[in-house]
Amino acid sequence: MPYVNFRITKEGATAEQKLELIKGATELLQRVLNKNPATTFVIIDEVETDNWGIGYDNVTTLRAKAAAAKAKEG
């Protein structure tokens, strides 16, 4: 009974995109490990960018810094 857990930042992934992740993970497990799709569980957790850290900052701050740097360039 495979269990796959995707964690993505909550930035507008559509229902269609999430379904594609579910289908893709299920197909991969079936193809590679011969797992039964009927017993394959795929969970998608969406995390607010304030709650996802990279290095010393959260994603919200990193995105703001990147946007400011880009604005300075052009």
PyMOL Python script that loads the backbone (N, CA, C, O; Angstrom):
from pymol import cmd

cmd.read_pdbstr("""\
ATOM      1  N   MET A   1       0.838  -1.174   0.000  1.00  0.00           N
ATOM      2  CA  MET A   1       0.000   0.000   0.000  1.00  0.00           C
ATOM      3  C   MET A   1       0.889   1.246   0.000  1.00  0.00           C
ATOM      4  O   MET A   1       1.197   1.767   1.072  1.00  0.00           O
ATOM      5  N   PRO A   2       1.307   1.732  -1.157  1.00  0.00           N
ATOM      6  CA  PRO A   2       2.184   2.902  -1.235  1.00  0.00           C
ATOM      7  C   PRO A   2       1.479   4.173  -0.765  1.00  0.00           C
ATOM      8  O   PRO A   2       0.274   4.353  -0.943  1.00  0.00           O
ATOM      9  N   TYR A   3       2.269   5.027  -0.169  1.00  0.00           N
ATOM     10  CA  TYR A   3       1.806   6.328   0.296  1.00  0.00           C
ATOM     11  C   TYR A   3       2.809   7.366  -0.204  1.00  0.00           C
ATOM     12  O   TYR A   3       4.000   7.289   0.098  1.00  0.00           O
ATOM     13  N   VAL A   4       2.312   8.336  -0.972  1.00  0.00           N
ATOM     14  CA  VAL A   4       3.158   9.401  -1.508  1.00  0.00           C
ATOM     15  C   VAL A   4       2.646  10.716  -0.951  1.00  0.00           C
ATOM     16  O   VAL A   4       1.443  10.975  -0.978  1.00  0.00           O
ATOM     17  N   ASN A   5       3.540  11.544  -0.448  1.00  0.00           N
ATOM     18  CA  ASN A   5       3.146  12.832   0.113  1.00  0.00           C
ATOM     19  C   ASN A   5       3.921  13.943  -0.583  1.00  0.00           C
ATOM     20  O   ASN A   5       5.138  14.054  -0.432  1.00  0.00           O
ATOM     21  N   PHE A   6       3.209  14.759  -1.340  1.00  0.00           N
ATOM     22  CA  PHE A   6       3.801  15.942  -1.961  1.00  0.00           C
ATOM     23  C   PHE A   6       3.561  17.125  -1.035  1.00  0.00           C
ATOM     24  O   PHE A   6       2.463  17.289  -0.505  1.00  0.00           O
ATOM     25  N   ARG A   7       4.570  17.935  -0.843  1.00  0.00           N
ATOM     26  CA  ARG A   7       4.411  19.192  -0.122  1.00  0.00           C
ATOM     27  C   ARG A   7       4.848  20.292  -1.067  1.00  0.00           C
ATOM     28  O   ARG A   7       5.986  20.322  -1.535  1.00  0.00           O
ATOM     29  N   ILE A   8       3.922  21.191  -1.337  1.00  0.00           N
ATOM     30  CA  ILE A   8       4.186  22.290  -2.256  1.00  0.00           C
ATOM     31  C   ILE A   8       3.773  23.589  -1.574  1.00  0.00           C
ATOM     32  O   ILE A   8       2.943  23.599  -0.665  1.00  0.00           O
ATOM     33  N   THR A   9       4.374  24.686  -2.037  1.00  0.00           N
ATOM     34  CA  THR A   9       3.942  25.970  -1.505  1.00  0.00           C
ATOM     35  C   THR A   9       2.566  26.296  -2.077  1.00  0.00           C
ATOM     36  O   THR A   9       2.250  25.977  -3.223  1.00  0.00           O
ATOM     37  N   LYS A  10       1.766  26.939  -1.242  1.00  0.00           N
ATOM     38  CA  LYS A  10       0.393  27.280  -1.618  1.00  0.00           C
ATOM     39  C   LYS A  10       0.425  28.547  -2.473  1.00  0.00           C
ATOM     40  O   LYS A  10       0.370  29.669  -1.970  1.00  0.00           O
ATOM     41  N   GLU A  11       0.517  28.322  -3.780  1.00  0.00           N
ATOM     42  CA  GLU A  11       0.630  29.454  -4.700  1.00  0.00           C
ATOM     43  C   GLU A  11      -0.230  29.252  -5.935  1.00  0.00           C
ATOM     44  O   GLU A  11       0.125  29.684  -7.032  1.00  0.00           O
ATOM     45  N   GLY A  12      -1.345  28.602  -5.750  1.00  0.00           N
ATOM     46  CA  GLY A  12      -2.296  28.537  -6.843  1.00  0.00           C
ATOM     47  C   GLY A  12      -2.212  27.327  -7.745  1.00  0.00           C
ATOM     48  O   GLY A  12      -2.625  27.402  -8.902  1.00  0.00           O
ATOM     49  N   ALA A  13      -1.692  26.215  -7.257  1.00  0.00           N
ATOM     50  CA  ALA A  13      -1.741  24.998  -8.079  1.00  0.00           C
ATOM     51  C   ALA A  13      -3.211  24.682  -8.337  1.00  0.00           C
ATOM     52  O   ALA A  13      -4.025  24.678  -7.413  1.00  0.00           O
ATOM     53  N   THR A  14      -3.537  24.421  -9.574  1.00  0.00           N
ATOM     54  CA  THR A  14      -4.930  24.169  -9.934  1.00  0.00           C
ATOM     55  C   THR A  14      -5.325  22.734  -9.597  1.00  0.00           C
ATOM     56  O   THR A  14      -4.475  21.873  -9.367  1.00  0.00           O
ATOM     57  N   ALA A  15      -6.619  22.503  -9.574  1.00  0.00           N
ATOM     58  CA  ALA A  15      -7.120  21.149  -9.350  1.00  0.00           C
ATOM     59  C   ALA A  15      -6.609  20.208 -10.432  1.00  0.00           C
ATOM     60  O   ALA A  15      -6.320  19.042 -10.163  1.00  0.00           O
ATOM     61  N   GLU A  16      -6.499  20.714 -11.648  1.00  0.00           N
ATOM     62  CA  GLU A  16      -5.999  19.897 -12.757  1.00  0.00           C
ATOM     63  C   GLU A  16      -4.529  19.528 -12.546  1.00  0.00           C
ATOM     64  O   GLU A  16      -4.134  18.391 -12.803  1.00  0.00           O
ATOM     65  N   GLN A  17      -3.725  20.473 -12.083  1.00  0.00           N
ATOM     66  CA  GLN A  17      -2.318  20.196 -11.831  1.00  0.00           C
ATOM     67  C   GLN A  17      -2.154  19.173 -10.703  1.00  0.00           C
ATOM     68  O   GLN A  17      -1.307  18.283 -10.780  1.00  0.00           O
ATOM     69  N   LYS A  18      -2.960  19.310  -9.675  1.00  0.00           N
ATOM     70  CA  LYS A  18      -2.898  18.358  -8.563  1.00  0.00           C
ATOM     71  C   LYS A  18      -3.308  16.963  -9.025  1.00  0.00           C
ATOM     72  O   LYS A  18      -2.694  15.970  -8.635  1.00  0.00           O
ATOM     73  N   LEU A  19      -4.332  16.892  -9.845  1.00  0.00           N
ATOM     74  CA  LEU A  19      -4.761  15.601 -10.377  1.00  0.00           C
ATOM     75  C   LEU A  19      -3.663  14.971 -11.223  1.00  0.00           C
ATOM     76  O   LEU A  19      -3.474  13.755 -11.198  1.00  0.00           O
ATOM     77  N   GLU A  20      -2.941  15.798 -11.970  1.00  0.00           N
ATOM     78  CA  GLU A  20      -1.827  15.294 -12.775  1.00  0.00           C
ATOM     79  C   GLU A  20      -0.726  14.713 -11.877  1.00  0.00           C
ATOM     80  O   GLU A  20      -0.137  13.684 -12.207  1.00  0.00           O
ATOM     81  N   LEU A  21      -0.452  15.365 -10.752  1.00  0.00           N
ATOM     82  CA  LEU A  21       0.514  14.816  -9.800  1.00  0.00           C
ATOM     83  C   LEU A  21       0.044  13.471  -9.252  1.00  0.00           C
ATOM     84  O   LEU A  21       0.824  12.524  -9.154  1.00  0.00           O
ATOM     85  N   ILE A  22      -1.228  13.398  -8.898  1.00  0.00           N
ATOM     86  CA  ILE A  22      -1.790  12.154  -8.357  1.00  0.00           C
ATOM     87  C   ILE A  22      -1.689  11.034  -9.388  1.00  0.00           C
ATOM     88  O   ILE A  22      -1.228   9.934  -9.082  1.00  0.00           O
ATOM     89  N   LYS A  23      -2.121  11.323 -10.595  1.00  0.00           N
ATOM     90  CA  LYS A  23      -2.077  10.310 -11.652  1.00  0.00           C
ATOM     91  C   LYS A  23      -0.639   9.904 -11.968  1.00  0.00           C
ATOM     92  O   LYS A  23      -0.348   8.720 -12.135  1.00  0.00           O
ATOM     93  N   GLY A  24       0.257  10.886 -12.049  1.00  0.00           N
ATOM     94  CA  GLY A  24       1.646  10.605 -12.393  1.00  0.00           C
ATOM     95  C   GLY A  24       2.338   9.749 -11.345  1.00  0.00           C
ATOM     96  O   GLY A  24       3.051   8.804 -11.683  1.00  0.00           O
ATOM     97  N   ALA A  25       2.131  10.073 -10.077  1.00  0.00           N
ATOM     98  CA  ALA A  25       2.748   9.283  -9.003  1.00  0.00           C
ATOM     99  C   ALA A  25       2.196   7.865  -8.994  1.00  0.00           C
ATOM    100  O   ALA A  25       2.940   6.902  -8.808  1.00  0.00           O
ATOM    101  N   THR A  26       0.899   7.743  -9.195  1.00  0.00           N
ATOM    102  CA  THR A  26       0.264   6.424  -9.215  1.00  0.00           C
ATOM    103  C   THR A  26       0.783   5.590 -10.383  1.00  0.00           C
ATOM    104  O   THR A  26       1.108   4.414 -10.214  1.00  0.00           O
ATOM    105  N   GLU A  27       0.860   6.197 -11.563  1.00  0.00           N
ATOM    106  CA  GLU A  27       1.364   5.489 -12.745  1.00  0.00           C
ATOM    107  C   GLU A  27       2.824   5.064 -12.552  1.00  0.00           C
ATOM    108  O   GLU A  27       3.205   3.961 -12.945  1.00  0.00           O
ATOM    109  N   LEU A  28       3.635   5.930 -11.952  1.00  0.00           N
ATOM    110  CA  LEU A  28       5.042   5.612 -11.718  1.00  0.00           C
ATOM    111  C   LEU A  28       5.178   4.399 -10.795  1.00  0.00           C
ATOM    112  O   LEU A  28       5.964   3.493 -11.068  1.00  0.00           O
ATOM    113  N   LEU A  29       4.422   4.386  -9.719  1.00  0.00           N
ATOM    114  CA  LEU A  29       4.493   3.260  -8.788  1.00  0.00           C
ATOM    115  C   LEU A  29       3.993   1.969  -9.427  1.00  0.00           C
ATOM    116  O   LEU A  29       4.515   0.889  -9.149  1.00  0.00           O
ATOM    117  N   GLN A  30       2.995   2.083 -10.273  1.00  0.00           N
ATOM    118  CA  GLN A  30       2.494   0.893 -10.959  1.00  0.00           C
ATOM    119  C   GLN A  30       3.539   0.371 -11.950  1.00  0.00           C
ATOM    120  O   GLN A  30       3.789  -0.833 -12.019  1.00  0.00           O
ATOM    121  N   ARG A  31       4.138   1.275 -12.707  1.00  0.00           N
ATOM    122  CA  ARG A  31       5.094   0.878 -13.740  1.00  0.00           C
ATOM    123  C   ARG A  31       6.400   0.346 -13.151  1.00  0.00           C
ATOM    124  O   ARG A  31       6.908  -0.684 -13.595  1.00  0.00           O
ATOM    125  N   VAL A  32       6.936   1.036 -12.164  1.00  0.00           N
ATOM    126  CA  VAL A  32       8.252   0.680 -11.638  1.00  0.00           C
ATOM    127  C   VAL A  32       8.192  -0.449 -10.605  1.00  0.00           C
ATOM    128  O   VAL A  32       9.032  -1.350 -10.609  1.00  0.00           O
ATOM    129  N   LEU A  33       7.186  -0.391  -9.719  1.00  0.00           N
ATOM    130  CA  LEU A  33       7.130  -1.366  -8.627  1.00  0.00           C
ATOM    131  C   LEU A  33       5.942  -2.326  -8.717  1.00  0.00           C
ATOM    132  O   LEU A  33       5.723  -3.144  -7.823  1.00  0.00           O
ATOM    133  N   ASN A  34       5.175  -2.216  -9.815  1.00  0.00           N
ATOM    134  CA  ASN A  34       4.001  -3.067 -10.005  1.00  0.00           C
ATOM    135  C   ASN A  34       2.998  -2.952  -8.864  1.00  0.00           C
ATOM    136  O   ASN A  34       2.401  -3.944  -8.448  1.00  0.00           O
ATOM    137  N   LYS A  35       2.817  -1.727  -8.361  1.00  0.00           N
ATOM    138  CA  LYS A  35       1.875  -1.484  -7.267  1.00  0.00           C
ATOM    139  C   LYS A  35       0.470  -1.273  -7.808  1.00  0.00           C
ATOM    140  O   LYS A  35       0.285  -0.722  -8.893  1.00  0.00           O
ATOM    141  N   ASN A  36      -0.496  -1.709  -7.055  1.00  0.00           N
ATOM    142  CA  ASN A  36      -1.902  -1.613  -7.430  1.00  0.00           C
ATOM    143  C   ASN A  36      -2.391  -0.166  -7.253  1.00  0.00           C
ATOM    144  O   ASN A  36      -2.334   0.361  -6.141  1.00  0.00           O
ATOM    145  N   PRO A  37      -2.865   0.484  -8.317  1.00  0.00           N
ATOM    146  CA  PRO A  37      -3.363   1.851  -8.192  1.00  0.00           C
ATOM    147  C   PRO A  37      -4.523   1.982  -7.195  1.00  0.00           C
ATOM    148  O   PRO A  37      -4.704   3.040  -6.591  1.00  0.00           O
ATOM    149  N   ALA A  38      -5.289   0.935  -7.026  1.00  0.00           N
ATOM    150  CA  ALA A  38      -6.431   0.991  -6.107  1.00  0.00           C
ATOM    151  C   ALA A  38      -6.004   1.093  -4.649  1.00  0.00           C
ATOM    152  O   ALA A  38      -6.797   1.481  -3.791  1.00  0.00           O
ATOM    153  N   THR A  39      -4.749   0.744  -4.368  1.00  0.00           N
ATOM    154  CA  THR A  39      -4.268   0.835  -2.986  1.00  0.00           C
ATOM    155  C   THR A  39      -3.101   1.810  -2.853  1.00  0.00           C
ATOM    156  O   THR A  39      -2.342   1.748  -1.886  1.00  0.00           O
ATOM    157  N   THR A  40      -2.963   2.705  -3.821  1.00  0.00           N
ATOM    158  CA  THR A  40      -1.924   3.728  -3.788  1.00  0.00           C
ATOM    159  C   THR A  40      -2.540   5.041  -3.321  1.00  0.00           C
ATOM    160  O   THR A  40      -3.507   5.529  -3.905  1.00  0.00           O
ATOM    161  N   PHE A  41      -1.970   5.601  -2.269  1.00  0.00           N
ATOM    162  CA  PHE A  41      -2.484   6.842  -1.701  1.00  0.00           C
ATOM    163  C   PHE A  41      -1.537   7.982  -2.022  1.00  0.00           C
ATOM    164  O   PHE A  41      -0.328   7.868  -1.818  1.00  0.00           O
ATOM    165  N   VAL A  42      -2.080   9.080  -2.524  1.00  0.00           N
ATOM    166  CA  VAL A  42      -1.282  10.268  -2.831  1.00  0.00           C
ATOM    167  C   VAL A  42      -1.913  11.449  -2.100  1.00  0.00           C
ATOM    168  O   VAL A  42      -3.093  11.751  -2.282  1.00  0.00           O
ATOM    169  N   ILE A  43      -1.118  12.101  -1.281  1.00  0.00           N
ATOM    170  CA  ILE A  43      -1.578  13.248  -0.505  1.00  0.00           C
ATOM    171  C   ILE A  43      -0.795  14.474  -0.965  1.00  0.00           C
ATOM    172  O   ILE A  43       0.418  14.406  -1.159  1.00  0.00           O
ATOM    173  N   ILE A  44      -1.494  15.593  -1.137  1.00  0.00           N
ATOM    174  CA  ILE A  44      -0.843  16.850  -1.494  1.00  0.00           C
ATOM    175  C   ILE A  44      -1.109  17.844  -0.368  1.00  0.00           C
ATOM    176  O   ILE A  44      -2.250  18.233  -0.119  1.00  0.00           O
ATOM    177  N   ASP A  45      -0.035  18.247   0.305  1.00  0.00           N
ATOM    178  CA  ASP A  45      -0.127  19.270   1.343  1.00  0.00           C
ATOM    179  C   ASP A  45       0.339  20.584   0.747  1.00  0.00           C
ATOM    180  O   ASP A  45       1.400  20.657   0.127  1.00  0.00           O
ATOM    181  N   GLU A  46      -0.458  21.619   0.940  1.00  0.00           N
ATOM    182  CA  GLU A  46      -0.062  22.946   0.482  1.00  0.00           C
ATOM    183  C   GLU A  46       0.340  23.776   1.700  1.00  0.00           C
ATOM    184  O   GLU A  46      -0.418  23.906   2.661  1.00  0.00           O
ATOM    185  N   VAL A  47       1.549  24.334   1.638  1.00  0.00           N
ATOM    186  CA  VAL A  47       2.112  25.065   2.758  1.00  0.00           C
ATOM    187  C   VAL A  47       2.192  26.548   2.385  1.00  0.00           C
ATOM    188  O   VAL A  47       2.669  26.904   1.307  1.00  0.00           O
ATOM    189  N   GLU A  48       1.727  27.392   3.278  1.00  0.00           N
ATOM    190  CA  GLU A  48       1.840  28.835   3.054  1.00  0.00           C
ATOM    191  C   GLU A  48       3.315  29.201   2.928  1.00  0.00           C
ATOM    192  O   GLU A  48       4.157  28.614   3.607  1.00  0.00           O
ATOM    193  N   THR A  49       3.634  30.159   2.072  1.00  0.00           N
ATOM    194  CA  THR A  49       5.028  30.528   1.848  1.00  0.00           C
ATOM    195  C   THR A  49       5.691  31.105   3.109  1.00  0.00           C
ATOM    196  O   THR A  49       6.914  31.055   3.235  1.00  0.00           O
ATOM    197  N   ASP A  50       4.900  31.649   4.037  1.00  0.00           N
ATOM    198  CA  ASP A  50       5.460  32.108   5.315  1.00  0.00           C
ATOM    199  C   ASP A  50       5.961  30.941   6.160  1.00  0.00           C
ATOM    200  O   ASP A  50       6.796  31.124   7.046  1.00  0.00           O
ATOM    201  N   ASN A  51       5.457  29.752   5.886  1.00  0.00           N
ATOM    202  CA  ASN A  51       5.778  28.566   6.688  1.00  0.00           C
ATOM    203  C   ASN A  51       6.778  27.633   6.007  1.00  0.00           C
ATOM    204  O   ASN A  51       6.976  26.506   6.460  1.00  0.00           O
ATOM    205  N   TRP A  52       7.409  28.088   4.927  1.00  0.00           N
ATOM    206  CA  TRP A  52       8.374  27.271   4.197  1.00  0.00           C
ATOM    207  C   TRP A  52       9.690  28.038   4.186  1.00  0.00           C
ATOM    208  O   TRP A  52       9.792  29.089   3.554  1.00  0.00           O
ATOM    209  N   GLY A  53      10.684  27.522   4.875  1.00  0.00           N
ATOM    210  CA  GLY A  53      11.945  28.233   4.979  1.00  0.00           C
ATOM    211  C   GLY A  53      13.038  27.616   4.130  1.00  0.00           C
ATOM    212  O   GLY A  53      13.106  26.399   3.957  1.00  0.00           O
ATOM    213  N   ILE A  54      13.880  28.471   3.612  1.00  0.00           N
ATOM    214  CA  ILE A  54      15.075  28.058   2.876  1.00  0.00           C
ATOM    215  C   ILE A  54      16.210  28.934   3.406  1.00  0.00           C
ATOM    216  O   ILE A  54      16.160  30.161   3.315  1.00  0.00           O
ATOM    217  N   GLY A  55      17.212  28.297   3.948  1.00  0.00           N
ATOM    218  CA  GLY A  55      18.289  29.079   4.551  1.00  0.00           C
ATOM    219  C   GLY A  55      17.750  29.843   5.752  1.00  0.00           C
ATOM    220  O   GLY A  55      17.150  29.255   6.651  1.00  0.00           O
ATOM    221  N   TYR A  56      17.962  31.133   5.765  1.00  0.00           N
ATOM    222  CA  TYR A  56      17.550  31.955   6.897  1.00  0.00           C
ATOM    223  C   TYR A  56      16.224  32.676   6.682  1.00  0.00           C
ATOM    224  O   TYR A  56      15.767  33.390   7.574  1.00  0.00           O
ATOM    225  N   ASP A  57      15.602  32.507   5.529  1.00  0.00           N
ATOM    226  CA  ASP A  57      14.377  33.237   5.211  1.00  0.00           C
ATOM    227  C   ASP A  57      13.242  32.292   4.869  1.00  0.00           C
ATOM    228  O   ASP A  57      13.455  31.113   4.588  1.00  0.00           O
ATOM    229  N   ASN A  58      12.038  32.829   4.897  1.00  0.00           N
ATOM    230  CA  ASN A  58      10.908  32.056   4.382  1.00  0.00           C
ATOM    231  C   ASN A  58      10.718  32.405   2.908  1.00  0.00           C
ATOM    232  O   ASN A  58      11.284  33.381   2.414  1.00  0.00           O
ATOM    233  N   VAL A  59       9.935  31.618   2.227  1.00  0.00           N
ATOM    234  CA  VAL A  59       9.750  31.800   0.780  1.00  0.00           C
ATOM    235  C   VAL A  59       9.127  33.158   0.471  1.00  0.00           C
ATOM    236  O   VAL A  59       9.462  33.769  -0.544  1.00  0.00           O
ATOM    237  N   THR A  60       8.232  33.638   1.323  1.00  0.00           N
ATOM    238  CA  THR A  60       7.621  34.952   1.098  1.00  0.00           C
ATOM    239  C   THR A  60       8.701  36.027   1.007  1.00  0.00           C
ATOM    240  O   THR A  60       8.682  36.857   0.098  1.00  0.00           O
ATOM    241  N   THR A  61       9.637  36.010   1.949  1.00  0.00           N
ATOM    242  CA  THR A  61      10.721  36.990   1.973  1.00  0.00           C
ATOM    243  C   THR A  61      11.649  36.815   0.776  1.00  0.00           C
ATOM    244  O   THR A  61      12.043  37.793   0.141  1.00  0.00           O
ATOM    245  N   LEU A  62      11.998  35.562   0.469  1.00  0.00           N
ATOM    246  CA  LEU A  62      12.875  35.304  -0.675  1.00  0.00           C
ATOM    247  C   LEU A  62      12.260  35.790  -1.977  1.00  0.00           C
ATOM    248  O   LEU A  62      12.955  36.360  -2.819  1.00  0.00           O
ATOM    249  N   ARG A  63      10.963  35.569  -2.148  1.00  0.00           N
ATOM    250  CA  ARG A  63      10.295  36.024  -3.377  1.00  0.00           C
ATOM    251  C   ARG A  63      10.275  37.552  -3.447  1.00  0.00           C
ATOM    252  O   ARG A  63      10.452  38.129  -4.521  1.00  0.00           O
ATOM    253  N   ALA A  64      10.061  38.204  -2.305  1.00  0.00           N
ATOM    254  CA  ALA A  64      10.054  39.667  -2.278  1.00  0.00           C
ATOM    255  C   ALA A  64      11.437  40.212  -2.622  1.00  0.00           C
ATOM    256  O   ALA A  64      11.556  41.183  -3.369  1.00  0.00           O
ATOM    257  N   LYS A  65      12.471  39.594  -2.082  1.00  0.00           N
ATOM    258  CA  LYS A  65      13.851  40.021  -2.395  1.00  0.00           C
ATOM    259  C   LYS A  65      14.151  39.827  -3.880  1.00  0.00           C
ATOM    260  O   LYS A  65      14.775  40.687  -4.502  1.00  0.00           O
ATOM    261  N   ALA A  66      13.715  38.712  -4.448  1.00  0.00           N
ATOM    262  CA  ALA A  66      13.957  38.448  -5.867  1.00  0.00           C
ATOM    263  C   ALA A  66      13.217  39.454  -6.740  1.00  0.00           C
ATOM    264  O   ALA A  66      13.758  39.925  -7.740  1.00  0.00           O
ATOM    265  N   ALA A  67      11.987  39.785  -6.369  1.00  0.00           N
ATOM    266  CA  ALA A  67      11.218  40.765  -7.147  1.00  0.00           C
ATOM    267  C   ALA A  67      11.872  42.149  -7.066  1.00  0.00           C
ATOM    268  O   ALA A  67      11.921  42.867  -8.064  1.00  0.00           O
ATOM    269  N   ALA A  68      12.369  42.523  -5.896  1.00  0.00           N
ATOM    270  CA  ALA A  68      13.039  43.826  -5.744  1.00  0.00           C
ATOM    271  C   ALA A  68      14.318  43.877  -6.566  1.00  0.00           C
ATOM    272  O   ALA A  68      14.612  44.896  -7.192  1.00  0.00           O
ATOM    273  N   ALA A  69      15.079  42.787  -6.570  1.00  0.00           N
ATOM    274  CA  ALA A  69      16.306  42.742  -7.359  1.00  0.00           C
ATOM    275  C   ALA A  69      16.010  42.827  -8.845  1.00  0.00           C
ATOM    276  O   ALA A  69      16.728  43.494  -9.590  1.00  0.00           O
ATOM    277  N   LYS A  70      14.966  42.158  -9.270  1.00  0.00           N
ATOM    278  CA  LYS A  70      14.575  42.176 -10.687  1.00  0.00           C
ATOM    279  C   LYS A  70      14.117  43.581 -11.089  1.00  0.00           C
ATOM    280  O   LYS A  70      14.421  44.048 -12.186  1.00  0.00           O
ATOM    281  N   ALA A  71      13.387  44.246 -10.198  1.00  0.00           N
ATOM    282  CA  ALA A  71      12.913  45.598 -10.491  1.00  0.00           C
ATOM    283  C   ALA A  71      14.075  46.573 -10.628  1.00  0.00           C
ATOM    284  O   ALA A  71      14.024  47.493 -11.444  1.00  0.00           O
ATOM    285  N   LYS A  72      15.114  46.375  -9.840  1.00  0.00           N
ATOM    286  CA  LYS A  72      16.304  47.221  -9.916  1.00  0.00           C
ATOM    287  C   LYS A  72      17.029  47.072 -11.250  1.00  0.00           C
ATOM    288  O   LYS A  72      17.572  48.035 -11.792  1.00  0.00           O
ATOM    289  N   GLU A  73      17.025  45.832 -11.771  1.00  0.00           N
ATOM    290  CA  GLU A  73      17.714  45.536 -13.026  1.00  0.00           C
ATOM    291  C   GLU A  73      17.039  46.172 -14.228  1.00  0.00           C
ATOM    292  O   GLU A  73      17.701  46.628 -15.160  1.00  0.00           O
ATOM    293  N   GLY A  74      15.743  46.197 -14.193  1.00  0.00           N
ATOM    294  CA  GLY A  74      15.087  46.627 -15.410  1.00  0.00           C
ATOM    295  C   GLY A  74      14.044  47.603 -15.179  1.00  0.00           C
ATOM    296  O   GLY A  74      13.403  48.057 -16.127  1.00  0.00           O
TER     297      GLY A  74
END
""", "prot")
cmd.dss("prot")
cmd.show_as("cartoon", "prot")
cmd.util.cbc("prot")
cmd.orient("prot")
